[in-house]
Amino acid sequence: MKLQRHGAIACLALTAVLGLSACGSDNNEPAGASASGSAAAVDCATGTLNAQGSSAQKNAMAEWIKAYQQKCAGTTINYEPSGSGAGIQAFIAGTADFAGSDSALKPEEQPQADAKCTGGQALNLPMVIGPVAVVYNVSGADNLQFSPATLAKIFAGKVTKWDDAAIKADNPDAKLPSTAIQAVHRSDESGTTDNFTKYLSKTAEADWTLGNSKAWKAPGGVGAAKSDGVASKVKSTDGTISYVEWSYAENSDLKMAKIKNGNGEFVELTGDSAGKTIAGAKFEGQGNDLKMSIDYNTKEAGAYPIVLATYEIVCSKGLAADKLPLVKGLLGHAASAEGQKELVELGYAPLPETVRTKVEAAVKSLS
């Protein structure tokens, strides 16, 4: 299977770049076995959890829930991939026990989320790294590559034909038709959109003047709901270009562009190239709030620059007594070496070990 082969390559690459110890080579290892072959400890609890948010982490969350419920009888865990914006609003409204988001809480969201955490605060806990692929469907055109300025012009509606001079300059050897460009964006509020527009604003300031937001603000283009919708639209429509998480691009067998980094290289999205950008990320939060700052202008040789951290938004304190053990059990499994290893074959990049241990400790501290 293509995705499994790709996941194995990504795992090996990330091991080399980040010293990650969570990756194993035996795909037939029992679900309850750790990397060393012994049974991994899981804090089992009973009850029901309801969470929602990021569709980018849907496949990761489904795997974690399946693995946890197989080990822990008497649990019901529901995760609705409603989008990052909807997930955060559900958390604030008290209808989600935790939220998945492809970006950390914004300054205006943080106090609202904190208010739901009696005696504590809402934490941003990165659980999986999701590289963002620039995907396209253009008849007769393969192996395309884009500079940040060209991408900004395309998604801002300033470049409207595939044979535009800006695209030709990035792709001098490509056969580019005069087909109209359909730039596909998320129609729902999305952390992926927030990260992609942040990338554009940081790397192509002159051509992208719209800042970053979970809601798409550029005029024109075509909207599609959630990651599945974006992938489906690009797959079925000639002349399209969009941004979507790596796992969705892989699952839909979409063409992925090389992206020019701050070092002037056009770089293919691989586990190795994404890992080089992750390695340069810094923590912005305090204590157990682990929101990360990613350098989209990375000058690291061979680094793929469009990478996002997918978070769980959860209360440090104030969780209901009947929810706390199950939240800690599920997220503890997700943050464990075993839980991170489960992501490799799904097209995600596991957390660097130095980050994973911080997240694991933060989950254990929930009360």
Secondary structure, DSSP 8 states (H G I E B T S, - for coil): -HHHHHHHHHHHHHHHHH------S-TTS-TTB-TTSSB-------EEEEEEE-STTHHHHHHHHHHHHHHSTTEEEEEE---HHHHHHHHHHTS-SEEEESS---TTTHHHHHTTSTTS-EEEEEEEEEEEEEEEE-TT--S-EE-HHHHHHHHTTS--BTT-HHHHHH-TTS-----B-EEEEESS--HHHHHHHHHHHHH-TTT--S---SS--SSSSEEESHHHHHHHHHHH-TTEEEEEEHHHHHHTT-EE-EEE-TTS-EE---HHHHHHHHTT-EE-S-TT---EE--TT---TT----EEEEEEEEESS---TTTHHHHHHHHHHHHSHHHHHTTGGGT-B---HHHHHHHHHHHHT--
